[in-house]
Amino acid sequence: MATAEDIARYRENYQDEIDGAAMYRALADMESDPALQELYRKLATTEERHAAFWRDKLAAGGVELGEPEPSRRAKILIWLAKRLGTNVLVTTMAAEEKAGQFMYDDQPETQGTSLPADERSHARILAQLAGEGPKTITGPVLARIEGRHSAVGGNALRAAVLGANDGLVSNMSLVMGVAGATDANSSIVIAGVAGLLAGAISMALGEWISVQSSRELYERQIEIERREIREIPEEEAEELALIYESKGMPADQAAELAARVMQDEEKALDTMAREELGIDPDELGGSPWEAALASFFLFSAGAILPVFPFLVSAGAPAIWGAIVLSGLGLFGLGAAISLMTGRNVWFSGFRQMGFGLAAAAVTFGIGTLLGVAVS
């Protein structure tokens, strides 16, 4: 007889599988490549089979369920993927599959079923889709996967959230510190705007240098690879064949495929860049200007929140307005982070708010002591 704890566990497992199936179906609908579409549909079918398993367990425990419905979190992730690209969803799911690959190993109901093995298989496949882990998927599907999904692209949502969070926390601490030291509203606004601009420019410059340096390194590596293909094509063909073999391809097929690829220099260079160097020659890590502008505006979007109340008010109302507005912003960023971590929205939101407001309280206190000392 299932206990209340068992029923709660069945419900959680059931909802996880329903969410997984919905997200895989969404990826299949968004993907234009037939091979990847089929892969996503197979993963969705497996998740739906798992959901049916837990639905039967719940029914046996006297729990009747309605129509399968993805959670709010799954719906938000699908919505974001449709607007920001599938990488947002793929990398989030890869992290979840990796964390949950052993989730069924110690659940007695799954013993003797394929569920534990399926979860580990999904973790390996999603690691490939996200550009992580050992390369075990063979054939043209892998090449298309590696060309379409990268860890950098998939972390766009994470980078956006963290960029805005940096701007909000750092400038809120600065504004609160100055507000504790002086009652002059103009001084607080000047400090806040200066902090916004200094931080945003610093972030943008750092991002530009980082991406541009990576591009220059990639270009140099690709040029070296081009020279090797021209000067020692036999060794490069052998190296490519070994790469294919490491993915599980038979030796004769690997050698044949490598020889065919090496007949076209540009195709060989593209393949070796992806397979050996792990570089997408079409992207080269992205545009440094796009990265710089994104960092500038994301930092600014967070940093303006604690400054805005002082632009329309002064004194205690402005201070409390900055606290409330910044607190709401911190909660929203924490809730956004929960989309990637899978943690409870309220827990993540209040945790983010608590740490941010604590930092502001400390700087306000220090500013007050400095203001008194200077006076």
CORDA-V661817 format. One record per pair of residues at least 12 apart in sequence whose ideal C-beta (glycine too) atoms are under 7 Angstrom apart, sorted by the first residue. I is the first residue (numbers start at 1). GAP is how many residues later the second one is. Records with the same first field share a line. If there is no record, write none. Layout:
I->GAP / GAP
//
This chain:
2->59
7->51 / 54 / 56
10->44 / 47 / 48 / 51
11->47
13->41
14->37 / 40 / 41 / 44
15->56
17->30 / 33 / 34 / 37
18->33 / 50 / 52
19->51 / 52 / 55
20->27
21->23 / 26 / 27 / 30
22->48 / 52 / 56
23->51 / 54 / 55 / 66 / 70
24->16 / 19 / 20 / 23
25->19
26->52 / 55
27->13 / 59 / 62
28->12 / 13 / 16
30->51 / 52 / 56
31->55
33->111
35->105 / 106 / 109
36->108 / 109
39->102
43->79 / 82
46->72
50->65 / 68
51->17
53->62
57->52
73->266
76->263
77->12 / 15 / 262
80->77
84->72 / 73
85->68
87->62 / 66 / 67 / 69
88->66 / 68 / 69
90->39 / 40 / 59 / 64
91->39 / 60 / 63 / 64
92->248
93->33
94->32 / 33 / 35 / 36 / 38
96->246
97->25 / 26 / 29
98->25 / 29
100->19
101->18 / 19 / 22
103->16
104->12 / 15
124->12
125->12
128->14 / 17
129->16 / 20
130->19 / 21 / 24
131->15 / 18 / 19 / 20
132->19
135->111 / 112
136->111 / 112
137->110
138->109 / 110 / 111
142->105
143->131
146->128
147->127 / 133
150->130
152->133 / 134
157->183
158->182
160->138
161->172 / 175 / 176
163->40 / 132 / 135 / 136
164->134 / 137 / 138 / 169
165->137 / 168
166->133 / 136
167->32 / 33 / 131 / 132 / 133 / 134 / 135 / 136
168->134 / 135 / 137 / 158 / 161 / 162 / 188
169->187 / 190
170->25 / 29
171->21 / 24 / 25 / 28 / 132 / 135 / 136
172->134 / 154 / 184 / 188
173->186 / 187 / 190
174->17 / 18 / 21
175->13 / 16 / 17 / 131 / 132 / 147
176->184 / 187 / 188 / 191
177->186 / 187 / 189 / 190
178->13 / 189
179->140 / 185 / 188
180->184 / 185 / 187 / 188 / 191
181->186 / 187 / 189 / 190
182->189
183->132
185->125 / 129 / 133
188->122
189->118 / 121 / 122
192->114 / 115 / 118
193->114
195->108
196->104 / 107 / 108 / 111
199->100 / 104
200->96 / 99 / 100 / 103
203->92 / 93 / 96
204->88 / 89 / 91 / 92
207->84 / 85 / 88
208->80 / 83 / 84
211->74 / 75 / 77 / 80
212->76
214->71
215->69 / 70 / 73
218->61 / 66 / 67
219->65
221->56 / 58
222->47 / 51 / 57 / 59
225->44 / 47 / 48 / 52
226->43
229->36 / 39 / 40 / 43
233->29
236->26 / 36
237->21 / 22 / 25
239->37
240->18 / 21 / 31 / 32 / 35
241->13 / 14 / 17
243->32 / 33
244->13 / 14
302->27
305->20 / 21 / 24
306->16 / 20
308->17
309->12 / 13 / 16
310->12
323->34
326->30
327->26 / 30
330->22 / 23 / 26
331->18 / 19 / 21 / 22
333->19
334->14 / 15 / 17 / 18 / 19
335->13 / 14
337->15
//
